[in-house]
Structure formats: C-alpha cells, structure tokens
Amino acid sequence: MFLRAARHGWAGLCVVSLAFMAPPVAAQGARAGTDAGWAADVPALASLVAFARGESELRAAPAAYASGRAAMLRRVASMPAAQASEAKRRWHESWLDELSSLDFDGLSVEGKVDYIVLRNEVEQGMTYDSLPGGGRGPIGDEALRAHLRRAMIPYTPEELLAIAEREFRWMDDALRSASQRMGFGADWRAAQEKVKQAAVPPGGKPGLIRDLAYQSEAFLEAHDMLTVPPLMREIWRMNMRGPESQLTNPFFTGGLTITISYPTDDMTHDFKMMSMRGNNPHFNRATVHHELIPGHGLQSWMTSRFNSHRSSGGPFWGEGWALYFEFVLWDAGFPRGPEDEVGMLFWRMHRAARIVFSLNYHLGRMTAEQAVDYLVERVGFERSNAAGEVRRSVGAAPLYQLAYMIGGLQFRALRREFVESGRMTEREFHDTVLQGGRLPVEMVRLRLLGEGLTRDYRTQWRFAGDPLAAQGGDER
C-alpha cells in the first residue's frame, strides 16, 4: 500500500478529529455558515451546540425502520408465500399509520425532509422485495419504473435514454474541438489514441496519483469552491487493485482510500497494456478528484460526521456528486489542454454510455456482448476494460450505472438554481449539500428551499426538462 505523507509531518495522521457541525438550518432552508470553523481539527464548539439544536426530530426513525424491517423479513422467511406477503403488508401499513399520526406541520425543515424520505421508503418497501434486482438478467420496463420511483426520479426509461443522447451531442462537439487543437482534425479517435499512449510506467503511478490529488485540491482552494477539512487532506490512502478484482473493475474506486487499477506481475502482456492505456494520466485527470476530494473521500468524511442517519440518496447522491464536480472543474478550466479534455471527456462519455447500455440491457434490447462492443465503438474503451465494465454492471443494482450521469445532472440543475442565480455562494452551496447527508437529490433541493415540503409530497422535479420534446435541440 502506498501511504501519503502528510504535508505537515506524520504526526498529523494521529490526530483524532472531533465531529464537526454546521450552524442551525435557516427558516427558509438549509444554509451553511460562512465561518468554516466546523472543519478545523479542533472545531468551533459553538457550531456543535447550534447544530444540536437544529437536528431532525426524526433522525432516529430511519435506523428503527431499517432494523425493524430486517427483523420482519427474517420472521416471515419461513412462512408460506401468501402468509408472508400479508405479514409484510400489515407491517408496512403499521409504519404508514404511525407516520400519519405525526404532526407534520409541527416538524422542522430537517424533520419534514426525513418524514418524506421515510414515507417514500415505507411505501416502496411494500413491494420492493418482489422486484427483480441486479445479477438476475434483464428486469424489464415495469421493474425499472418501480426502481425509479423508489429513487425519486420522475422520468421513464425512454426519457432517460433521450437525456443520454442529448449529452452525447454536446460531448461529440467538445471532442471534435479538442481533436482539432491536437492536430487530428475531426478524428477524435486518433486524438484519444494519442492520449492513451501517455501512460506512465507502473512504478510511476503512485506519484502521479499523489500529484493529481494535490493539483485538484489546490484548484478547489484557489477557486473557493468548498471547505476541505485540513485533516482530510492528510489521511487519505492509496491501494492497488489485484488482477482478479480488475476483471470486474478495471478503473479506480475511492473514499478515504483510492484503489487504483494498473498492471501487476501476473497479468498477461496484452492485459497489462490495456490496463495502462485505459488509466493514462489524462484519463486520470477526472478520476482522482472523483474518488478523493471533492468526490467520494470528502463525501465519506462529511457523512460520517454529519446527518449520518441519512442513507437514502444511493448512487444518485454518491456518484452523482462526484461526477457533478467533473462538470464544475471542466467549466472552471481544470483541464490544462486538449489532451486533458480528451481524457476527461472519455469519462463523461462513459457515464452517458452507462445510461444507454444498462437501460437497453434491462429492457431486453442489448446483450452483455453487445454492450461490450458498444463501449469499444462509441466511447473508445479497451476491450478488456469494456468487458470488466459490463461484468460489473450486469451484477449491480439496476439503476447504479445510470445514476452517475443522472445524479450529476440533478446537481448541475441545483447549481443553476442556487449558485448561478446568486442565491448562494459556491462554497456555501457545496458545504450545505455535503452537510445535509445522503438524500435523494430532489430532497436536497427541498431542503435548500425550505418550502414545498408537504405530508403527501411525491417526486415531481423534472430537472432535465422534457428530453423527448428536445431531441432535435439542446436544453443543456
């Protein structure tokens, strides 16, 4: 394992950080304070007191529901099917009765957010166990729509496919522009091939990842984009993915530890070359900050300390946030030239392609083998990497792969509504989202607004407009 040296000495690795908290939620909605004292190694204690006074009244309820539901499912496991179904129905209806007995209007904004999220979980939980999930082959349109309702995504599979194609149109134009500046005209595949040849020798990979992490952290700080706790900069780690694991994940994963895919001694030569080409420095320009700061590493830090009872955001919140920052850094000028642009665009194309092949797979329109071919031909994947990506995808939760791009677009829509409108600063917006915990992104929006929270609220936020009506144009 490669260990990162702390900027201020190894002693920093032994610091035990107190939980940090934000100032209370404002009446009009959640809002982080401008004083980032909560992020210090020794946080401003006044912020801890203020946060405690503004916590959700229902923060204990999600854990009670989850543990109770697990116990109920164990009890009914040995029952005849009809009896088990009736017992599950009664149990969920009892939860809905309890929720309906609460004084919803008397709850705080945070309490109302948790109420709506929990009620959605309970309602969907009545039928969710009978839905086909990942690893069981294509699940069909009806099951996809049920999964989308649970995730609070008010779009049909066909509309999501149209969103992907809309994003592809923008990316195709951006790729052609980068290719022309590299001297390859409109042949972006030739430009991408040039970028893939820039792979560093295996022994140089840890240093490259470290440098890219430092660069992205410095860029975020220079542009005052969000608060990064000093200790978070010191304690992330790096690990190497083994050859077997790379068969299903040929790229990187992240959190407080970034796990990298690169050649190992027992790989074949062809596999080594595809691993190096598919993880070159220009591709990594997007993956390192996605996995560490401000992506999964910072998300893990914040959610372990802040509103940790919230876990319903799923990959739309988790992966969507990390991809959203790829959008933000691109717009702010993080790519240093056309080579970086080609590398970063590979990942955006990858995420749009995930919508296309994962939905078409579950709709029965595309086989796993056809999905591999699609990734090679449409995005420029190395074939072994494409095979690993598809293996991972067909075994995952049905919406996981499309959640990257769709969640990223949700956060981009929030940015337009709250930052580009001048209602919040960029730092304030990002800090407030992270401090709010893992929520469906539609509920992040209502938490920021502090209004529109009703007892019977149902998903309705059409963050991408009407993609079918806009197929001939561009609503980006």
RODO-2510 file (C-alpha; in nm, 4 decimals, decimal comma):
residues 476
     n   res          X          Y          Z
     1     m     0,0000     0,0000     0,0000
     2     f     0,1283     0,3472    -0,0880
     3     l     0,0930     0,5832     0,2092
     4     r     0,0590     0,9531     0,1530
     5     a     0,2996     1,1703     0,3522
     6     a     0,1187     1,4409     0,5461
     7     r     0,2054     1,7929     0,4380
     8     h     0,2777     1,8964     0,7954
     9     g     0,4531     1,5815     0,9132
    10     w     0,3437     1,2298     1,0004
    11     a     0,2160     1,3391     1,3399
    12     g    -0,0901     1,4781     1,1654
    13     l    -0,2016     1,1237     1,0863
    14     c    -0,2571     1,0532     1,4547
    15     v    -0,4901     1,3454     1,5229
    16     v    -0,8360     1,2404     1,6379
    17     s    -1,0910     1,4828     1,4928
    18     l    -1,3999     1,5873     1,6844
    19     a    -1,7276     1,5667     1,4948
    20     f    -1,7905     1,8997     1,3223
    21     m    -2,1263     2,0573     1,2756
    22     a    -2,2870     2,3477     1,0921
    23     p    -2,4828     2,6445     1,2197
    24     p    -2,8583     2,5882     1,2524
    25     v    -3,0773     2,5494     0,9474
    26     a    -3,2262     2,8812     0,8443
    27     a    -3,6020     2,9159     0,8332
    28     q    -3,6046     2,9478     0,4546
    29     g    -3,3970     2,6341     0,4087
    30     a    -3,0636     2,4766     0,4876
    31     r    -2,7615     2,7046     0,4659
    32     a    -2,4014     2,6504     0,5725
    33     g    -2,2275     2,9185     0,7720
    34     t    -1,9565     3,1336     0,6184
    35     d    -1,7264     3,0532     0,9097
    36     a    -1,5618     2,7189     0,8372
    37     g    -1,4599     2,6645     1,1999
    38     w    -1,6513     2,3357     1,1986
    39     a    -1,3841     2,1927     0,9668
    40     a    -1,0868     2,2552     1,1951
    41     d    -0,9077     1,9751     1,3791
    42     v    -1,0468     2,1350     1,6973
    43     p    -1,3841     2,2634     1,5741
    44     a    -1,5669     2,5720     1,6938
    45     l    -1,7752     2,4294     1,9766
    46     a    -2,0494     2,6873     1,9304
    47     s    -2,1276     2,5273     1,5948
    48     l    -2,1730     2,1898     1,7668
    49     v    -2,4252     2,3385     2,0070
    50     a    -2,6079     2,5223     1,7291
    51     f    -2,6344     2,2116     1,5169
    52     a    -2,7645     2,0006     1,8054
    53     r    -3,0492     2,2482     1,8457
    54     g    -3,1462     2,2161     1,4805
    55     e    -3,1277     1,8402     1,4330
    56     s    -3,4119     1,6500     1,2727
    57     e    -3,6731     1,5246     1,5168
    58     l    -3,6884     1,2037     1,3123
    59     r    -3,3174     1,1283     1,2934
    60     a    -3,3632     0,8023     1,4885
    61     a    -3,6526     0,6816     1,2726
    62     p    -3,4626     0,5584     0,9613
    63     a    -3,2497     0,3220     1,1697
    64     a    -3,5581     0,1978     1,3542
    65     y    -3,7295     0,1295     1,0220
    66     a    -3,4274    -0,0461     0,8688
    67     s    -3,3571    -0,2694     1,1678
    68     g    -3,7251    -0,3454     1,2201
    69     r    -3,7712    -0,4309     0,8547
    70     a    -3,4732    -0,6657     0,8595
    71     a    -3,6187    -0,8432     1,1637
    72     m    -3,9611    -0,8661     0,9998
    73     l    -3,8122    -1,0191     0,6847
    74     r    -3,6327    -1,2813     0,8955
    75     r    -3,9568    -1,3705     1,0705
    76     v    -4,1557    -1,4155     0,7513
    77     a    -3,8830    -1,6043     0,5638
    78     s    -4,0182    -1,9444     0,6689
    79     m    -4,3861    -1,8593     0,6153
    80     p    -4,5878    -1,9735     0,3140
    81     a    -4,5759    -1,7126     0,0387
    82     a    -4,9301    -1,5793     0,0842
    83     q    -4,8944    -1,5542     0,4617
    84     a    -4,5554    -1,3820     0,4297
    85     s    -4,6936    -1,1310     0,1809
    86     e    -4,9818    -1,0449     0,4138
    87     a    -4,7479    -1,0086     0,7134
    88     k    -4,5210    -0,7725     0,5182
    89     r    -4,8182    -0,5665     0,4049
    90     r    -4,9505    -0,5287     0,7604
    91     w    -4,6071    -0,4344     0,8925
    92     h    -4,5564    -0,1596     0,6339
    93     e    -4,9099    -0,0297     0,6818
    94     s    -4,8425    -0,0029     1,0552
    95     w    -4,5439     0,2198     0,9776
    96     l    -4,7574     0,4360     0,7481
    97     d    -5,0191     0,4645     1,0234
    98     e    -4,7514     0,5818     1,2672
    99     l    -4,6256     0,8389     1,0194
   100     s    -4,9753     0,9699     0,9506
   101     s    -5,0294     1,0199     1,3235
   102     l    -4,7433     1,2703     1,3478
   103     d    -4,7964     1,6461     1,3439
   104     f    -4,6184     1,7073     1,0134
   105     d    -4,6660     2,0843     1,0200
   106     g    -4,5028     2,0974     1,3613
   107     l    -4,1784     1,9445     1,2325
   108     s    -3,8724     2,1488     1,1393
   109     v    -3,7445     2,1605     0,7809
   110     e    -3,4981     1,8810     0,8645
   111     g    -3,7761     1,6761     1,0230
   112     k    -4,0047     1,7227     0,7230
   113     v    -3,7261     1,6128     0,4880
   114     d    -3,6743     1,2943     0,6882
   115     y    -4,0503     1,2334     0,7069
   116     i    -4,0953     1,2480     0,3280
   117     v    -3,7906     1,0310     0,2609
   118     l    -3,9004     0,7720     0,5179
   119     r    -4,2601     0,7668     0,3944
   120     n    -4,1326     0,7050     0,0400
   121     e    -3,9116     0,4223     0,1661
   122     v    -4,2019     0,2606     0,3516
   123     e    -4,4426     0,2906     0,0586
   124     q    -4,1935     0,1494    -0,1885
   125     g    -4,0833    -0,1141     0,0634
   126     m    -4,4249    -0,2776     0,0487
   127     t    -4,3459    -0,4112    -0,2988
   128     y    -3,9702    -0,3609    -0,3360
   129     d    -3,8690    -0,7099    -0,2192
   130     s    -4,0617    -0,8682    -0,5044
   131     l    -3,8810    -0,6611    -0,7700
   132     p    -3,6016    -0,8275    -0,9657
   133     g    -3,2615    -0,6773    -0,8876
   134     g    -2,9091    -0,6853    -1,0205
   135     g    -2,7414    -1,0068    -1,1288
   136     r    -3,0629    -1,1774    -1,2389
   137     g    -3,0655    -1,0775    -1,6031
   138     p    -3,2835    -0,8116    -1,7683
   139     i    -3,5626    -0,6938    -1,5371
   140     g    -3,7973    -0,5213    -1,7866
   141     d    -3,9697    -0,1853    -1,8130
   142     e    -4,2168    -0,2236    -1,5248
   143     a    -3,9475    -0,3122    -1,2711
   144     l    -3,7237    -0,0295    -1,3961
   145     r    -4,0056     0,2189    -1,3401
   146     a    -4,0569     0,0875    -0,9862
   147     h    -3,6870     0,1282    -0,9093
   148     l    -3,7023     0,4840    -1,0477
   149     r    -3,9991     0,5703    -0,8245
   150     r    -3,8103     0,4497    -0,5205
   151     a    -3,5103     0,6649    -0,6193
   152     m    -3,7390     0,9678    -0,6734
   153     i    -3,6517     1,0023    -1,0416
   154     p    -3,9679     1,1191    -1,2268
   155     y    -3,8549     1,0066    -1,5722
   156     t    -3,9290     0,6972    -1,7805
   157     p    -3,6543     0,4755    -1,9234
   158     e    -3,7197     0,6224    -2,2692
   159     e    -3,6768     0,9761    -2,1361
   160     l    -3,3505     0,8816    -1,9667
   161     l    -3,2199     0,7387    -2,2932
   162     a    -3,3064     1,0697    -2,4620
   163     i    -3,1128     1,2572    -2,1909
   164     a    -2,8082     1,0406    -2,2628
   165     e    -2,8243     1,1144    -2,6338
   166     r    -2,8556     1,4858    -2,5613
   167     e    -2,5387     1,4727    -2,3523
   168     f    -2,3618     1,2773    -2,6251
   169     r    -2,4317     1,5548    -2,8756
   170     w    -2,2515     1,8074    -2,6576
   171     m    -1,9616     1,5715    -2,5908
   172     d    -1,9169     1,4869    -2,9576
   173     d    -1,8771     1,8576    -3,0353
   174     a    -1,6321     1,9065    -2,7475
   175     l    -1,4272     1,6045    -2,8576
   176     r    -1,4018     1,7303    -3,2132
   177     s    -1,2838     2,0671    -3,0856
   178     a    -1,0115     1,9080    -2,8703
   179     s    -0,9099     1,6764    -3,1550
   180     q    -0,8667     1,9688    -3,3946
   181     r    -0,6430     2,1511    -3,1471
   182     m    -0,4300     1,8363    -3,1163
   183     g    -0,3842     1,8303    -3,4936
   184     f    -0,6131     1,5371    -3,5727
   185     g    -0,8995     1,7287    -3,7336
   186     a    -1,2380     1,5793    -3,6517
   187     d    -1,0891     1,2325    -3,5869
   188     w    -1,1328     1,2198    -3,2103
   189     r    -1,0449     0,8503    -3,2039
   190     a    -0,6960     0,9312    -3,3306
   191     a    -0,6663     1,2015    -3,0641
   192     q    -0,7805     0,9552    -2,7976
   193     e    -0,5238     0,7003    -2,9181
   194     k    -0,2503     0,9603    -2,8760
   195     v    -0,3690     1,0303    -2,5220
   196     k    -0,3700     0,6601    -2,4316
   197     q    -0,0035     0,6325    -2,5274
   198     a     0,0921     0,8728    -2,2483
   199     a     0,0632     0,6054    -1,9785
   200     v     0,3377     0,6165    -1,7143
   201     p     0,5441     0,3090    -1,6157
   202     p     0,3833     0,1081    -1,3331
   203     g     0,6355     0,2296    -1,0770
   204     g     0,5418     0,5885    -1,1510
   205     k     0,1708     0,5543    -1,0878
   206     p     0,1588     0,6297    -0,7108
   207     g     0,3476     0,9556    -0,7589
   208     l     0,1202     1,0550    -1,0452
   209     i    -0,1950     0,9934    -0,8373
   210     r    -0,0477     1,1945    -0,5483
   211     d     0,0360     1,4867    -0,7775
   212     l    -0,3082     1,4866    -0,9398
   213     a    -0,4713     1,4872    -0,5956
   214     y    -0,2583     1,7828    -0,4859
   215     q    -0,3418     1,9691    -0,8060
   216     s    -0,7160     1,9256    -0,7686
   217     e    -0,7057     2,0250    -0,4003
   218     a    -0,5095     2,3410    -0,4874
   219     f    -0,7533     2,4221    -0,7698
   220     l    -1,0546     2,3894    -0,5397
   221     e    -0,8908     2,6137    -0,2825
   222     a    -0,7847     2,8763    -0,5380
   223     h    -1,1408     2,8989    -0,6684
   224     d    -1,3003     2,8960    -0,3196
   225     m    -1,5321     2,6134    -0,4220
   226     l    -1,5884     2,4366    -0,0913
   227     t    -1,4428     2,3729     0,2536
   228     v    -1,1933     2,0879     0,2824
   229     p    -1,1097     1,9921     0,6432
   230     p    -0,7280     2,0004     0,6850
   231     l    -0,7155     1,6524     0,8331
   232     m    -0,8995     1,5117     0,5294
   233     r    -0,6081     1,6238     0,3126
   234     e    -0,3685     1,4230     0,5294
   235     i    -0,5373     1,0911     0,5899
   236     w    -0,6440     0,9584     0,2515
   237     r    -0,4590     0,6479     0,1348
   238     m    -0,3782     0,4642    -0,1844
   239     n    -0,4054     0,0925    -0,2540
   240     m    -0,3521    -0,1353    -0,5541
   241     r    -0,6287    -0,3462    -0,7046
   242     g    -0,5398    -0,7119    -0,7614
   243     p    -0,5660    -0,8775    -1,1040
   244     e    -0,8843    -1,0722    -1,0198
   245     s    -1,0584    -0,7588    -0,8994
   246     q    -0,9575    -0,5764    -1,2171
   247     l    -1,1622    -0,8263    -1,4167
   248     t    -1,4781    -0,6567    -1,2863
   249     n    -1,3426    -0,3086    -1,2108
   250     p    -1,0610    -0,2066    -1,4449
   251     f    -1,0504     0,1525    -1,3185
   252     f    -1,0402     0,3265    -0,9797
   253     t    -1,2620     0,3276    -0,6716
   254     g    -1,2476     0,5771    -0,3906
   255     g    -1,3358     0,7005    -0,0459
   256     l    -1,0778     0,7597     0,2232
   257     t    -0,8699     0,5090     0,0247
   258     i    -0,8296     0,5357    -0,3512
   259     t    -0,7803     0,1928    -0,5063
   260     i    -0,6091     0,2006    -0,8420
   261     s    -0,6070    -0,0440    -1,1311
   262     y    -0,2733    -0,0849    -1,3083
   263     p    -0,0581    -0,3775    -1,4285
   264     t     0,0521    -0,6492    -1,1879
   265     d     0,3245    -0,9097    -1,2448
   266     d     0,0877    -1,1994    -1,3099
   267     m    -0,1142    -1,0290    -1,5855
   268     t    -0,0609    -1,1186    -1,9490
   269     h     0,1236    -0,8589    -2,1554
   270     d    -0,1896    -0,7609    -2,3503
   271     f    -0,3884    -0,7175    -2,0284
   272     k    -0,1096    -0,5030    -1,8821
   273     m    -0,1077    -0,2765    -2,1847
   274     m    -0,4851    -0,2313    -2,1832
   275     s    -0,4755    -0,1504    -1,8109
   276     m    -0,2075     0,1152    -1,8673
   277     r    -0,3763     0,2657    -2,1725
   278     g    -0,7147     0,2819    -2,0004
   279     n    -0,5666     0,4509    -1,6905
   280     n    -0,3374     0,7080    -1,8504
   281     p    -0,2642     1,0468    -1,6842
   282     h    -0,5127     1,2398    -1,8978
   283     f    -0,7951     0,9955    -1,8160
   284     n    -0,6886     1,0189    -1,4506
   285     r    -0,7340     1,3964    -1,4620
   286     a    -1,1007     1,3233    -1,3876
   287     t    -1,0813     1,0040    -1,1828
   288     v    -0,8540     1,1153    -0,8964
   289     h    -1,0673     1,4069    -0,7763
   290     h    -1,3802     1,1963    -0,8404
   291     e    -1,2528     0,9327    -0,5964
   292     l    -1,0922     1,1575    -0,3341
   293     i    -1,1540     1,5333    -0,2907
   294     p    -1,4158     1,6709    -0,3590
   295     g    -1,5630     1,3312    -0,4501
   296     h    -1,6000     1,0122    -0,2519
   297     g    -1,3268     1,0773     0,0017
   298     l    -1,4765     1,4079     0,1120
   299     q    -1,8285     1,2632     0,0945
   300     s    -1,7235     0,9826     0,3288
   301     w    -1,5643     1,2282     0,5697
   302     m    -1,8667     1,4567     0,5819
   303     t    -2,1406     1,1949     0,6021
   304     s    -1,9670     1,0053     0,8819
   305     r    -1,9842     1,3235     1,0915
   306     f    -2,2917     1,4988     0,9647
   307     n    -2,6525     1,3754     0,9361
   308     s    -2,5160     1,0227     0,9379
   309     h    -2,8668     0,8817     0,9786
   310     r    -2,9412     0,9687     0,6145
   311     s    -2,8545     0,6932     0,3686
   312     s    -3,1328     0,7025     0,1103
   313     g    -2,9521     0,9058    -0,1551
   314     g    -2,7952     0,5985    -0,3101
   315     p    -2,5725     0,6346    -0,6152
   316     f    -2,7623     0,9404    -0,7425
   317     w    -2,6253     1,1356    -0,4461
   318     g    -2,2950     0,9471    -0,4131
   319     e    -2,1840     0,9023    -0,7728
   320     g    -2,3858     1,1983    -0,8999
   321     w    -2,1978     1,4414    -0,6730
   322     a    -1,8567     1,3133    -0,7807
   323     l    -1,9497     1,3380    -1,1495
   324     y    -2,1058     1,6807    -1,0978
   325     f    -1,7660     1,8066    -0,9858
   326     e    -1,6191     1,6809    -1,3099
   327     f    -1,8630     1,9243    -1,4772
   328     v    -1,7694     2,2057    -1,2382
   329     l    -1,3930     2,1637    -1,2736
   330     w    -1,4200     2,1380    -1,6514
   331     d    -1,6148     2,4646    -1,6659
   332     a    -1,3620     2,6328    -1,4350
   333     g    -1,0650     2,5414    -1,6569
   334     f    -0,9159     2,2410    -1,4770
   335     p    -0,8106     2,0617    -1,7994
   336     r    -0,4691     2,2046    -1,8943
   337     g    -0,5043     2,1474    -2,2666
   338     p    -0,6818     1,9406    -2,5324
   339     e    -0,5171     1,6175    -2,4140
   340     d    -0,6741     1,6594    -2,0692
   341     e    -1,0035     1,7485    -2,2356
   342     v    -0,9987     1,4232    -2,4330
   343     g    -0,9219     1,2343    -2,1127
   344     m    -1,1945     1,3978    -1,9089
   345     l    -1,4458     1,3610    -2,1915
   346     f    -1,3785     0,9869    -2,2031
   347     w    -1,5344     0,9627    -1,8580
   348     r    -1,8327     1,1815    -1,9408
   349     m    -1,8991     0,9683    -2,2485
   350     h    -1,8608     0,6585    -2,0323
   351     r    -2,1330     0,7824    -1,7958
   352     a    -2,3721     0,8654    -2,0807
   353     a    -2,2980     0,5252    -2,2317
   354     r    -2,3856     0,3616    -1,8992
   355     i    -2,7376     0,5003    -1,9297
   356     v    -2,7676     0,3621    -2,2819
   357     f    -2,6313     0,0130    -2,2330
   358     s    -2,7664    -0,0514    -1,8818
   359     l    -3,1224     0,0502    -1,9688
   360     n    -3,1177    -0,1265    -2,3037
   361     y    -2,9807    -0,4376    -2,1330
   362     h    -3,2630    -0,4384    -1,8775
   363     l    -3,5200    -0,3609    -2,1468
   364     g    -3,4023    -0,6690    -2,3385
   365     r    -3,2701    -0,4699    -2,6334
   366     m    -2,8981    -0,5289    -2,5833
   367     t    -2,7000    -0,8328    -2,4710
   368     a    -2,3925    -0,8125    -2,2492
   369     e    -2,1739    -0,8898    -2,5506
   370     q    -2,3360    -0,6097    -2,7496
   371     a    -2,2784    -0,3749    -2,4561
   372     v    -1,9055    -0,4535    -2,4700
   373     d    -1,8989    -0,3742    -2,8415
   374     y    -2,0922    -0,0532    -2,7792
   375     l    -1,8390     0,0714    -2,5222
   376     v    -1,5482    -0,0054    -2,7539
   377     e    -1,7049     0,1598    -3,0569
   378     r    -1,8910     0,4566    -2,9029
   379     v    -1,6577     0,5557    -2,6185
   380     g    -1,3169     0,4155    -2,7119
   381     f    -1,2796     0,1549    -2,4360
   382     e    -1,0027    -0,1001    -2,4389
   383     r    -1,1859    -0,4289    -2,4968
   384     s    -1,0771    -0,5971    -2,1726
   385     n    -1,1814    -0,2863    -1,9788
   386     a    -1,5181    -0,2834    -2,1553
   387     a    -1,5722    -0,6494    -2,0637
   388     g    -1,4915    -0,5727    -1,6997
   389     e    -1,7262    -0,2754    -1,7003
   390     v    -2,0147    -0,4831    -1,8363
   391     r    -1,9489    -0,7688    -1,5903
   392     r    -1,9698    -0,5184    -1,3070
   393     s    -2,2800    -0,3513    -1,4477
   394     v    -2,4985    -0,6560    -1,5046
   395     g    -2,4329    -0,7694    -1,1486
   396     a    -2,5065    -0,4299    -0,9931
   397     a    -2,8311    -0,2721    -0,8788
   398     p    -3,0332    -0,1899    -1,1937
   399     l    -3,0048     0,1896    -1,1627
   400     y    -2,6492     0,2109    -1,0323
   401     q    -2,4719     0,2795    -1,3602
   402     l    -2,7174     0,5367    -1,4930
   403     a    -2,7118     0,7178    -1,1557
   404     y    -2,3713     0,8732    -1,2289
   405     m    -2,4865     1,0954    -1,5145
   406     i    -2,8444     1,1428    -1,3957
   407     g    -2,7331     1,2370    -1,0432
   408     g    -2,4682     1,4685    -1,1874
   409     l    -2,7308     1,6442    -1,3977
   410     q    -2,9518     1,6811    -1,0905
   411     f    -2,6725     1,8559    -0,9007
   412     r    -2,5936     2,0723    -1,2038
   413     a    -2,9592     2,1813    -1,2101
   414     l    -2,9348     2,2671    -0,8400
   415     r    -2,6217     2,4706    -0,9060
   416     r    -2,8052     2,6762    -1,1662
   417     e    -3,0970     2,7318    -0,9305
   418     f    -2,8962     2,8302    -0,6237
   419     v    -2,5457     2,9430    -0,7288
   420     e    -2,5787     3,0867    -1,0771
   421     s    -2,8910     3,2721    -0,9630
   422     g    -2,6908     3,4407    -0,6863
   423     r    -2,8947     3,2884    -0,4035
   424     m    -2,5916     3,1136    -0,2533
   425     t    -2,2166     3,1358    -0,2959
   426     e    -2,0426     2,8370    -0,4469
   427     r    -1,8738     2,7424    -0,1199
   428     e    -2,1961     2,7860     0,0751
   429     f    -2,3891     2,5684    -0,1696
   430     h    -2,1371     2,2842    -0,1730
   431     d    -2,0843     2,2848     0,2033
   432     t    -2,4592     2,2847     0,2681
   433     v    -2,5204     1,9918     0,0345
   434     l    -2,2464     1,7817     0,1932
   435     q    -2,3567     1,8681     0,5455
   436     g    -2,7107     1,7604     0,4642
   437     g    -2,6266     1,3915     0,4317
   438     r    -2,7121     1,1287     0,1723
   439     l    -3,0568     1,2211     0,0405
   440     p    -3,2400     1,1744    -0,2874
   441     v    -3,1249     1,4806    -0,4816
   442     e    -3,4827     1,6018    -0,5182
   443     m    -3,4964     1,6165    -0,1379
   444     v    -3,1644     1,8029    -0,1300
   445     r    -3,3404     2,0684    -0,3368
   446     l    -3,6386     2,0913    -0,0999
   447     r    -3,4019     2,1091     0,1981
   448     l    -3,2243     2,4035     0,0361
   449     l    -3,5529     2,5739    -0,0475
   450     g    -3,7096     2,5109     0,2923
   451     e    -4,0509     2,5115     0,1269
   452     g    -4,2724     2,2801    -0,0764
   453     l    -4,2416     2,0136     0,1934
   454     t    -4,5845     1,8549     0,2322
   455     r    -4,7002     1,5389     0,4060
   456     d    -4,8035     1,3742     0,0786
   457     y    -4,5175     1,5048    -0,1384
   458     r    -4,4410     1,2854    -0,4401
   459     t    -4,1475     1,3025    -0,6794
   460     q    -4,2084     1,5704    -0,9437
   461     w    -3,8840     1,7609    -1,0101
   462     r    -3,8191     1,7480    -1,3863
   463     f    -3,4591     1,8665    -1,3555
   464     a    -3,3765     1,7880    -1,7200
   465     g    -3,6882     1,9376    -1,8736
   466     d    -3,8713     1,7341    -2,1377
   467     p    -3,5952     1,5344    -2,3091
   468     l    -3,8255     1,3741    -2,5663
   469     a    -3,9516     1,7119    -2,6827
   470     a    -3,5954     1,8430    -2,7038
   471     q    -3,4475     1,5577    -2,9073
   472     g    -3,3922     1,7854    -3,2038
   473     g    -3,2280     2,0569    -2,9958
   474     d    -3,0220     2,1101    -2,6839
   475     e    -3,1620     2,2017    -2,3420
   476     r    -2,8329     2,1656    -2,1605
***
